[in-house]
Amino acid sequence: MFLSAALRRHPGFRAGMRDMWPQAPGIAAWGLMTGVAMMQSGLSFVESSAMALLVFAGSSQLAALPLIIAGAPAWVILATGFCVNLRFVVFSLHLRPYVMHLPLWQRLTHGYLTADLTYAIFTRRFPQPAQDDEGRLAQEAYLAGNCLVNWGSWVFPSMAGIVLANLIPTRWGLGFAGILCLLGILCSLASTRMRWVAVVVGGAAAITGYALPLKLNIVMAIAVAVLVCLSLEQRPGAGKQVA
């Protein structure tokens, strides 16, 4: 079982939950808004529920919804979701030394549960992977507690939004709450000058290409930001931490 007694009883599990709790209201607001948006976009209850539980990636869900409504080709929807979620490839590469000692099914479970904030909070708490069994257990317990709060903060409000979609009009400002949540995630991850370059370049490219059909400005913004950062990463001091 993923949440074994050893993990649940470890002090790191409670520490991980405690560190994630302050982020829970923002995640919940974003999840609630996404649940409402899925139902109001024309998806059925089953489709919306499956998307909330299986995709478990708010930014790609919100990017895919307008494309689904517009009747975009499947390859465009899949390519958009793939590009929006490319950051998880970087997260996975960074977390690999932390979890490679675990069985495959546990690594896959961590891959499903780990999101932006869980990654940011975990790596801030543990800059380096542990070298002994006790340290690995502490890190795994912390990540499990962290992920549990994040998953619950997203899934349950998403399901509530799906159930109550017809009673919660989007003009109540839930969309703005989701934007605030995204900004919080952005600020927590933009910890180096290079990441801020990616933020500025990607934002400018997205605005410049706003008129492109099928929300392709998102794909363009990601491509431009990646190309610019790759061209700058060899410069001295490019990765210096922002004070």
C-alpha positions in Angstrom: 0.0 0.0 0.0 1.3 3.5 -1.0 0.6 5.1 2.4 2.1 2.4 4.6 2.0 2.6 8.4 5.7 3.5 8.4 5.0 6.6 6.2 1.8 7.7 8.0 3.5 7.5 11.5 6.7 9.2 10.4 7.0 12.9 11.6 7.9 13.8 8.0 4.4 12.9 6.9 2.8 15.4 9.2 5.5 18.0 8.3 4.7 17.6 4.6 1.0 18.0 5.2 1.6 21.0 7.4 3.8 22.8 4.8 1.1 22.2 2.1 -1.9 23.4 4.1 -1.3 27.1 3.4 -1.5 26.4 -0.3 -4.7 24.4 -0.1 -7.2 27.2 -0.3 -5.8 28.5 -3.6 -5.6 25.0 -5.0 -9.2 24.3 -3.9 -10.4 27.6 -5.6 -8.7 26.6 -8.8 -10.0 23.1 -8.7 -13.6 24.3 -8.0 -13.4 26.7 -11.0 -12.0 23.9 -13.2 -14.8 21.6 -12.3 -17.4 24.2 -13.1 -15.6 25.0 -16.4 -15.5 21.3 -17.5 -19.3 20.9 -17.0 -20.1 24.3 -18.6 -17.9 23.4 -21.6 -20.3 20.6 -22.5 -18.5 17.6 -21.0 -20.7 15.0 -19.4 -20.6 14.2 -15.7 -18.6 11.0 -16.3 -16.2 12.8 -18.7 -15.6 15.7 -16.3 -15.1 13.3 -13.4 -12.7 11.1 -15.4 -10.7 14.2 -16.5 -10.4 15.5 -12.9 -9.3 12.1 -11.5 -7.1 10.8 -14.4 -5.6 14.0 -15.9 -5.0 15.7 -12.5 -3.3 18.7 -14.2 -5.3 21.9 -14.0 -3.3 24.0 -16.5 -3.5 21.3 -19.2 -7.2 20.7 -18.5 -7.9 24.5 -18.8 -5.8 24.6 -22.0 -7.7 21.7 -23.5 -11.2 22.8 -22.7 -11.5 25.7 -25.2 -10.0 23.4 -27.9 -12.6 20.7 -27.2 -15.4 23.3 -27.3 -14.0 24.6 -30.6 -13.9 21.1 -32.1 -10.1 21.2 -32.6 -8.4 18.1 -34.0 -7.4 15.6 -31.4 -3.7 16.1 -32.3 -3.9 19.8 -31.5 -5.5 19.0 -28.1 -2.9 16.4 -27.3 0.0 18.5 -28.5 -1.2 21.5 -26.4 -1.6 19.3 -23.3 1.8 17.8 -23.9 3.5 21.2 -24.3 1.8 22.6 -21.2 2.9 19.6 -19.1 6.5 19.5 -20.4 7.7 21.0 -17.1 6.9 17.6 -15.5 9.7 16.1 -17.5 12.1 18.4 -15.8 10.5 17.7 -12.4 10.9 14.0 -13.0 14.5 14.2 -14.0 15.2 16.2 -10.8 13.3 13.9 -8.5 14.7 10.7 -10.1 17.6 10.3 -7.5 15.1 10.7 -4.7 12.8 7.9 -5.7 14.9 5.4 -7.8 15.2 3.1 -4.8 11.4 2.5 -4.8 9.5 -0.2 -6.7 8.2 0.8 -10.1 4.5 1.1 -9.0 5.5 3.5 -6.2 7.5 5.6 -8.6 4.5 5.7 -11.0 2.3 6.7 -8.1 4.6 9.5 -7.1 4.7 10.6 -10.8 0.9 10.9 -10.8 0.6 12.7 -7.4 3.5 15.1 -7.7 2.4 18.5 -9.0 4.0 22.0 -9.2 3.7 23.0 -5.6 4.5 19.6 -4.2 7.7 19.6 -6.3 8.6 23.2 -5.3 8.0 22.6 -1.6 9.7 19.2 -1.5 12.9 20.3 -3.3 13.1 23.4 -1.1 12.9 21.3 2.0 15.3 18.6 0.6 17.8 20.2 -1.8 19.7 16.9 -2.0 18.6 13.2 -2.0 19.3 11.3 1.1 22.1 8.8 1.2 20.8 6.4 3.9 17.6 4.4 4.5 16.4 6.7 7.4 16.9 9.8 5.3 15.1 8.2 2.3 12.1 7.3 4.5 11.9 10.8 5.9 11.9 12.3 2.4 9.3 9.8 1.1 7.1 10.4 4.1 7.3 14.2 3.6 6.5 13.9 -0.1 3.6 11.6 0.7 2.0 14.0 3.2 2.6 16.9 0.8 1.0 15.1 -2.1 -2.0 13.9 -0.1 -3.0 17.4 0.9 -2.4 18.7 -2.6 -4.4 15.9 -4.2 -7.3 16.2 -1.8 -7.3 20.0 -2.2 -7.7 19.6 -6.0 -9.9 16.5 -6.5 -12.6 17.1 -3.9 -13.3 20.8 -4.9 -13.1 19.7 -8.6 -15.8 17.1 -8.0 -17.8 19.7 -6.0 -17.6 22.1 -9.0 -18.7 19.3 -11.3 -21.7 18.5 -9.1 -22.7 22.1 -8.4 -21.8 23.5 -11.9 -25.3 24.6 -12.7 -25.5 26.5 -9.3 -22.2 28.3 -9.5 -22.0 30.9 -12.2 -18.5 31.7 -13.5 -19.1 35.4 -13.1 -18.6 35.0 -9.3 -14.9 35.4 -10.0 -13.8 31.8 -9.6 -11.8 32.3 -12.8 -9.9 35.1 -11.2 -9.2 32.8 -8.2 -7.7 30.3 -10.6 -5.5 33.0 -12.1 -4.3 34.0 -8.6 -3.4 30.4 -7.9 -1.4 30.1 -11.1 0.4 33.3 -10.2 1.3 31.8 -6.8 2.7 28.7 -8.4 4.6 30.8 -10.9 6.2 32.9 -8.2 7.1 29.9 -6.1 8.9 28.3 -9.0 10.6 31.4 -10.4 13.6 31.2 -8.1 16.4 31.9 -10.6 17.1 34.6 -13.1 16.8 32.1 -16.0 13.3 31.2 -14.8 12.3 34.8 -14.7 13.6 35.2 -18.2 11.4 32.2 -19.2 8.4 33.9 -17.5 8.9 37.2 -19.2 9.7 35.8 -22.7 6.9 33.3 -22.6 4.4 35.8 -21.4 5.4 38.3 -24.1 5.2 35.6 -26.8 1.8 34.4 -25.6 0.4 38.0 -25.7 2.0 38.6 -29.2 0.5 35.4 -30.6 -2.9 35.9 -28.9 -4.7 36.1 -32.2 -3.5 32.7 -33.4 -6.3 30.1 -33.8 -6.9 27.1 -31.4 -4.9 28.8 -28.6 -1.7 28.0 -30.5 -0.1 31.0 -28.8 0.4 28.8 -25.8 2.5 26.4 -27.8 4.4 29.3 -29.4 5.1 30.9 -26.0 6.6 27.6 -24.7 8.7 27.1 -27.8 10.1 30.7 -27.7 10.8 30.6 -24.0 12.7 27.2 -24.3 14.7 28.4 -27.3 15.7 31.7 -25.6 16.7 30.0 -22.3 18.7 27.3 -24.1 20.6 30.0 -25.9 21.4 31.8 -22.7 22.0 29.0 -20.3 25.8 28.8 -21.0 26.3 32.5 -20.0 28.1 33.0 -16.7 25.6 33.6 -13.8 22.6 32.6 -15.8 21.4 30.3 -13.0 22.2 32.5 -10.1 19.5 32.5 -7.4 17.3 35.6 -7.2 17.7 37.3 -3.9 
